Amino acid sequence: WRIVYMTREAMRDRFMQPNGRLTKEEIDAIPLDYEPRKLDKSDDRTRELFKKAKVYEIWSKADKKVIWLCKGYEKGPLDVKDDPLKLRGFFPFPKPLFATMTNGSLTPVPDFAQYQDQANEIDQLTQRISLLTKALRVLGLYPGEMNEIKRLLQDTQELELIPVPNWAMYAEKGGMDKCIGWFPVEKVAEVLTKLIENREVLKSDVYEITGMSDILRGVSDPEETATAQGIKAQWGSVRTKDRQKEVQRFVRDILRIKAEIIFNHFKPETILEITNAKGMGQSAQFIPQALALLQSPALRHFRVDIETDSTIQPDEAEEKAARVEFLTAVGNFLTAAAPLVTAQPMLAPMFGEMLMFGVRAFKAGDQVESAIEKAMQMVAQAAQQPQANPEADKAKADIELAREKAGAEIEIKREKNQADIELEREKMMGQQVLAQERTQGELAIKAAQPPPQVMQ
């Protein structure tokens, strides 16, 4: 629940019919039971001007209702509404941010309470240091009749000699060393040094209690090695990581609630207008599917998430170093694994799992993890297929070549035999034609000769 301080006019706008359940007379009967503390009690007009009603807005998750009531209004609640936002967690706010808490209460304990004793001691030491610092001055006592000593300390300039009328008496008294009694400023400086050392010890105790090391405060010792500073930075941030994650969780939940409210109560046309869907170019074709996904409570809670990395500002140098480290690690692994996979392709699935095991440890590898998985699946599938044997392939090629050569020789012999047969056939046909022509010629000659005459 929360308290809302409302004027009578604000209550009429909120609770009066037809939007609310109260009449104007009932709202006028609600007492204005709050006024600022520092008002002039004698000025009734000013007090009436600033008076407001304390309205309690109660969100009851048990029966999914929101109730508004005022302690001074005895006729009942000012208004009651059924779950107005239809949120998955009902409440219109995320789990609050808590600092240090005890086991028996949700009331946060201020961090100052953990080191308040040391802080009070530091304040006391700082006050003493301030007083002793003021006391660090050149002070001394001298005989009143020796004004030359006063002039020497206050009025003289460089390379100036001051005459002493009674020098003999001055010398008999031991000179300046015996005539001036200096204030023991060295004792003050010694005490001041001890106080500063004690204050540094207390400050170190505070840093130990809070976990804020010198690296987190931007202080570095030039004599320390980079490894030592890295260890301090790593372990000094352990206590702050939980709080960083809690802030990220809080921001993430706020964005999720905003998204739920938008897609539960805004019209699709309004959402498209707000997001400038017309200027999305080719991506505009996916807008109907996106709206259908986001407007379905079941699908939205399973498919839509907000990564906490988007709620913090990344360190560019750290991000570059992480990417370089990732590429170096992956490159070294692939260089070592490639010859083994080439020699023994059946080891490809094992090396793929080893590579993914290492990639998942790098935050910089999130963006390329899916691409690496696809590549490793292709390598594994290729490894499962029968692998080529060079010697067997060579023997098979020789057999095929010999087979082709034998087939070619058979084909040549067959063609040659066929040609010989055709030649013999043509030769025989030629001889038959010649014989026929010869026979016909002889018959023609015989027919052309005259019949023989009979001699008488």
C-alpha positions in Angstrom: 0.0 0.0 0.0 0.9 3.6 -0.2 -0.4 7.0 1.0 -1.7 9.5 -1.5 -2.3 13.1 -0.3 -5.3 14.4 -2.3 -7.1 17.7 -2.3 -10.9 17.7 -2.3 -10.9 18.7 -6.0 -8.6 15.8 -6.8 -10.9 13.4 -4.9 -13.9 14.6 -6.9 -12.1 14.0 -10.2 -11.1 10.5 -9.0 -13.9 9.1 -6.9 -17.1 11.0 -7.8 -19.7 9.4 -10.1 -19.8 8.4 -12.9 -16.1 7.4 -12.9 -16.2 6.6 -9.2 -18.7 5.4 -6.7 -19.2 8.4 -4.4 -21.5 11.4 -4.7 -20.4 15.0 -4.2 -21.9 15.1 -0.8 -20.0 12.0 0.3 -16.7 13.4 -0.9 -17.3 16.7 0.9 -17.7 14.6 4.1 -14.2 13.1 3.8 -12.1 14.9 6.4 -8.9 16.6 5.3 -6.7 15.1 8.0 -3.2 16.1 6.7 -1.4 19.4 6.8 2.3 20.3 6.5 4.2 20.4 9.8 5.8 23.8 9.4 2.7 25.8 8.8 1.8 28.8 11.0 -0.7 27.3 13.4 -2.2 30.7 14.0 -3.1 31.3 10.4 -6.3 29.3 9.8 -6.7 30.4 6.3 -3.2 29.1 5.3 -3.8 25.9 7.1 -7.1 25.3 5.3 -5.4 26.1 2.0 -2.8 23.3 2.4 -4.9 20.7 4.0 -5.3 17.4 2.2 -6.8 13.9 2.8 -4.6 10.9 3.5 -5.9 8.3 1.0 -4.6 4.8 1.4 -4.2 2.9 -1.9 -4.1 -0.8 -1.0 -3.2 -3.6 -3.5 -4.6 -6.9 -2.2 -3.0 -9.8 -4.1 -5.1 -12.4 -2.2 -8.3 -11.3 -3.9 -6.9 -9.4 -6.9 -8.4 -6.1 -5.8 -7.3 -2.5 -5.3 -8.9 -0.6 -2.5 -8.8 3.1 -1.7 -9.9 4.2 1.8 -9.5 7.1 4.2 -9.3 6.5 8.0 -11.6 9.5 8.7 -14.3 8.2 6.3 -16.4 5.6 8.2 -18.9 4.7 5.4 -16.5 2.3 3.7 -13.8 2.4 1.1 -13.7 5.3 -1.3 -13.3 2.9 -4.3 -12.7 -0.8 -5.1 -11.5 -2.1 -8.4 -10.7 -5.6 -9.8 -7.1 -6.1 -10.9 -6.9 -2.9 -13.2 -3.6 -3.7 -14.9 -3.8 -7.5 -15.4 -0.1 -8.0 -14.6 1.5 -11.4 -14.1 2.7 -10.5 -10.6 -0.4 -8.3 -9.9 1.6 -5.5 -8.1 2.4 -2.5 -10.4 6.0 -2.4 -9.1 8.9 -4.9 -8.8 10.4 -6.3 -5.7 11.9 -3.3 -3.9 15.7 -2.8 -3.7 17.0 -3.7 -0.3 20.4 -2.9 1.2 21.8 -4.7 4.2 19.1 -6.5 6.1 18.9 -8.6 9.2 17.3 -12.1 9.5 14.2 -10.9 11.3 13.2 -7.8 9.4 12.8 -6.4 5.9 13.8 -2.9 7.1 17.2 -2.2 5.5 20.1 -1.3 7.8 22.1 1.7 6.6 25.6 0.8 5.6 26.9 3.5 7.9 25.7 1.5 10.8 28.4 -1.1 10.0 31.3 1.3 10.5 29.8 4.1 12.5 32.1 3.6 15.5 35.2 3.9 13.2 33.6 6.9 11.5 33.1 8.7 14.8 36.7 8.0 15.8 37.9 9.4 12.4 35.9 12.5 13.1 37.5 13.0 16.5 41.0 12.4 15.1 40.3 14.8 12.3 39.3 17.5 14.8 42.5 17.0 16.8 44.6 17.0 13.7 42.9 20.3 12.7 43.7 21.9 16.1 47.3 20.7 16.1 47.8 21.9 12.5 46.9 25.4 13.7 49.4 25.0 16.5 52.2 24.3 14.1 53.6 27.8 14.2 56.9 29.4 15.0 56.4 30.8 18.5 58.9 31.9 21.1 59.6 34.1 24.2 62.3 36.8 24.5 63.3 39.4 27.0 61.2 42.5 26.7 64.1 44.9 26.7 65.6 43.3 23.6 63.5 44.8 20.9 66.2 43.9 18.4 65.1 40.2 18.6 61.5 41.2 17.8 62.6 43.3 14.9 64.7 40.4 13.6 61.7 38.0 13.4 59.1 40.5 12.2 60.4 43.6 10.4 63.7 42.6 8.8 64.3 41.9 5.1 66.9 39.8 3.4 70.6 40.7 4.1 69.8 43.2 6.7 72.0 43.7 9.8 70.5 45.0 13.0 72.7 46.9 15.4 72.6 45.9 19.1 73.6 48.8 21.5 74.4 46.6 24.5 76.1 43.8 22.7 78.3 42.9 25.6 75.3 42.3 27.8 73.7 40.4 25.0 76.7 38.2 24.6 77.0 37.6 28.3 73.5 36.2 28.3 74.4 33.5 25.7 73.3 35.2 22.5 70.2 34.4 20.6 70.1 30.7 21.6 69.8 31.7 25.3 67.6 34.8 24.8 64.8 33.1 22.9 62.7 30.3 24.3 61.1 28.5 21.4 57.8 26.8 21.5 58.3 23.0 21.3 56.8 22.6 17.9 58.5 19.3 17.3 56.4 17.7 20.0 53.3 18.9 18.3 54.5 17.6 14.9 55.2 14.2 16.5 51.7 13.9 18.0 50.2 15.1 14.7 52.1 12.4 12.8 50.7 9.7 15.2 47.2 11.1 14.8 47.4 10.9 11.0 48.7 7.3 11.2 45.9 6.3 13.5 43.4 7.9 11.1 44.8 6.0 8.2 44.4 2.7 10.2 40.8 3.5 10.9 40.2 4.3 7.2 41.6 1.0 6.3 39.3 -0.7 8.8 36.4 1.1 7.1 37.5 -0.1 3.6 37.8 -3.7 5.0 34.3 -3.5 6.5 32.7 -2.1 3.4 34.8 -4.0 0.9 35.7 -0.8 -1.0 39.4 -1.4 -1.9 41.7 1.3 -3.2 41.3 0.0 -6.8 37.6 0.6 -6.6 38.3 4.1 -5.4 40.6 4.8 -8.2 43.8 4.8 -6.0 46.8 2.9 -7.1 50.2 2.2 -5.6 53.0 2.7 -8.2 55.1 0.1 -6.4 52.5 -2.6 -6.7 52.6 -5.1 -9.6 49.7 -5.4 -12.1 48.9 -8.9 -10.7 48.5 -7.5 -7.2 46.2 -4.7 -8.4 44.2 -7.2 -10.5 43.7 -9.4 -7.4 42.5 -6.4 -5.4 40.2 -5.3 -8.1 38.8 -8.8 -8.5 38.2 -9.6 -4.8 37.3 -6.0 -4.0 34.3 -6.1 -6.3 32.9 -9.4 -4.9 30.8 -7.6 -2.3 29.4 -5.1 -4.8 28.4 -7.7 -7.5 25.4 -8.8 -5.5 24.2 -5.2 -5.4 24.9 -4.6 -9.0 22.9 -7.7 -9.9 20.0 -6.5 -7.7 19.9 -3.1 -9.4 19.9 -4.9 -12.8 17.1 -7.1 -11.6 15.1 -4.1 -10.4 15.5 -2.2 -13.7 14.7 -5.4 -15.7 11.5 -6.0 -13.7 10.4 -2.3 -14.2 10.9 -2.6 -18.0 9.0 -5.9 -18.0 6.0 -4.4 -16.2 6.0 -1.5 -18.6 5.9 -3.9 -21.5 3.0 -5.8 -19.9 1.0 -2.6 -19.4 1.6 -1.5 -22.9 0.6 -4.7 -24.6 -2.3 -5.4 -22.2 -4.0 -2.0 -22.6 -2.7 -0.2 -25.7 -4.2 -0.7 -29.1 -2.0 -2.1 -31.9 -2.5 1.1 -33.8 -1.1 3.1 -30.9 1.9 0.8 -30.5 2.7 1.0 -34.2 2.4 4.8 -34.1 4.7 5.0 -31.0 7.4 2.7 -32.5 7.3 4.4 -35.9 6.7 1.0 -37.6 6.4 2.7 -41.0 10.1 3.5 -41.0 11.3 0.0 -40.3 11.8 -0.9 -44.0 12.0 -4.6 -44.7 11.5 -5.5 -41.0 7.9 -4.2 -41.2 6.8 -7.5 -42.6 7.4 -9.1 -39.2 5.3 -6.6 -37.3 2.0 -8.7 -37.3 3.8 -11.7 -35.9 5.6 -9.6 -33.3 2.3 -8.0 -32.2 0.6 -11.4 -32.0 3.5 -12.7 -29.9 3.6 -9.8 -27.5 -0.2 -9.6 -27.0 -0.4 -13.3 -26.0 0.4 -13.5 -22.3 1.4 -17.1 -22.4 3.8 -16.7 -25.3 5.1 -13.4 -24.2 6.2 -14.7 -20.8 8.0 -17.7 -22.4 9.5 -16.0 -25.4 10.4 -12.4 -24.3 13.1 -11.6 -21.8 15.2 -8.6 -21.0 18.9 -9.1 -20.6 20.5 -7.3 -17.8 23.6 -6.3 -19.9 21.5 -3.6 -21.5 20.9 -1.9 -18.2 24.6 -1.2 -17.5 27.1 0.8 -19.4 29.9 -1.5 -20.6 33.5 -0.7 -20.2 35.0 -0.3 -23.7 38.5 -1.3 -22.7 37.3 -4.4 -20.8 35.0 -5.4 -23.6 37.9 -5.1 -26.2 40.2 -7.1 -23.9 37.5 -9.8 -23.5 37.0 -10.1 -27.2 40.7 -10.3 -27.9 41.1 -13.0 -25.2 38.1 -14.9 -26.7 39.5 -14.8 -30.2 43.0 -15.8 -29.0 41.6 -18.8 -27.0 39.4 -20.0 -29.9 42.2 -19.6 -32.5 44.7 -21.5 -30.4 42.2 -24.3 -29.8 41.3 -24.6 -33.5 45.0 -24.6 -34.5 45.7 -27.5 -32.1 42.6 -29.4 -32.9 42.5 -29.1 -36.7 45.3 -31.6 -37.5 43.8 -34.2 -35.1 40.3 -33.8 -36.6 41.9 -34.2 -40.1 43.7 -37.3 -39.1 40.9 -38.8 -37.0 37.5 -37.4 -38.3 35.6 -39.4 -35.7 37.0 -37.1 -33.0 35.2 -34.1 -34.4 32.1 -34.3 -32.1 34.4 -34.5 -29.0 36.4 -31.5 -30.0 33.2 -29.6 -30.9 31.9 -30.1 -27.3 35.2 -29.1 -25.9 35.2 -25.9 -28.0 31.6 -25.1 -26.9 32.6 -25.7 -23.3 35.3 -23.1 -23.5 33.2 -20.6 -25.6 30.3 -20.6 -23.0 32.7 -19.4 -20.4 33.4 -16.2 -22.3 30.8 -13.4 -22.1 32.1 -12.1 -25.5 31.2 -15.5 -27.1 27.4 -15.2 -26.6 27.0 -13.5 -30.0 28.8 -16.1 -32.0 27.9 -19.2 -30.0 25.0 -20.2 -32.3 27.3 -19.8 -35.4 29.9 -22.0 -33.8 27.4 -24.6 -32.9 26.1 -24.7 -36.5 29.7 -25.0 -37.8 30.5 -27.8 -35.4 27.3 -29.7 -36.4 28.3 -29.5 -40.0 31.8 -30.9 -39.1 30.2 -33.7 -37.1 27.9 -34.6 -39.9 30.8 -34.7 -42.4 32.8 -36.9 -40.0 29.9 -39.4 -39.9 29.9 -39.9 -43.6 32.3 -42.5 -45.2 35.7 -41.1 -45.5 37.8 -41.4 -48.7 40.6 -44.0 -48.8 43.3 -42.7 -51.2 44.8 -46.2 -51.8 41.4 -47.8 -52.4 40.3 -44.9 -54.6 43.6 -45.4 -56.6 43.0 -49.1 -57.0 39.4 -48.5 -57.9 40.5 -45.9 -60.5 43.0 -48.4 -61.9 40.4 -51.1 -62.2 38.0 -48.7 -63.9 40.8 -47.5 -66.3 41.7 -51.2 -67.1 38.1 -52.0 -67.6 37.6 -49.0 -69.9 40.8 -49.9 -71.8 39.7 -53.5 -72.2 36.3 -52.4 -73.4 37.9 -50.0 -75.8 40.1 -52.8 -77.2 37.1 -55.1 -77.6 35.2 -52.3 -79.3 38.1 -51.7 -81.7 38.4 -55.4 -82.5 34.7 -55.6 -83.0 34.7 -52.6 -85.3 37.7 -54.0 -87.2 36.0 -57.4 -87.6 32.9 -55.6 -88.8 34.9 -53.6 -91.3 36.6 -56.8 -92.6 33.3 -58.5 -92.9 31.9 -55.4 -94.8 35.0 -55.4 -97.0 34.7 -59.1 -97.8 31.0 -58.6 -98.5 31.7 -55.7 -100.8 34.5 -57.7 -102.4 32.2 -60.7 -103.0 29.5 -58.4 -104.3 32.0 -56.8 -106.6 33.1 -60.1 -108.0 29.5 -61.2 -108.5 28.8 -58.0 -110.4 31.9 -58.4 -112.5 31.0 -62.0 -113.3 27.5 -60.9 -114.3 28.9 -58.1 -116.4 31.4 -60.5 -118.0 28.6 -63.0 -118.8 26.4 -60.3 -120.2 29.3 -59.0 -122.3 30.0 -62.3 -123.7 26.4 -62.9 -124.6 26.3 -59.5 -126.2 29.3 -60.3 -128.3 27.9 -63.6 -129.4 24.7 -61.9 -130.4 26.5 -59.3 -132.4 28.5 -61.8 -134.5 27.0 -63.0 -138.0 25.9 -66.5 -138.3 28.5 -68.7 -139.8 28.3 -69.4 -143.5 28.2 -72.9 -144.7 30.7 -73.7 -147.4 29.5 -75.5 -150.4 
